[in-house]
């Protein structure tokens, strides 16, 4: 999983949103809610874990649990 997956999920959500506007219905609304939720949760997880380097319990840096090794503050 990488940034391409993150961007692809966002693009798929935009396409589903467009299709919902064109062919509104209960099934399209459910599909849009599902894709928007999955894209949001995946993007949040990706940002927190890989971009920020947080939430890594098996980190080699045991002094600061769930934080990255290089602390810059």
PyMOL commands that set and color helices and strands:
alter all, ss='L'
color gray80, all
select helices_A, chain A and resi 3-22+26-51
alter helices_A, ss='H'
color red, helices_A
deselect
rebuild
show_as cartoon
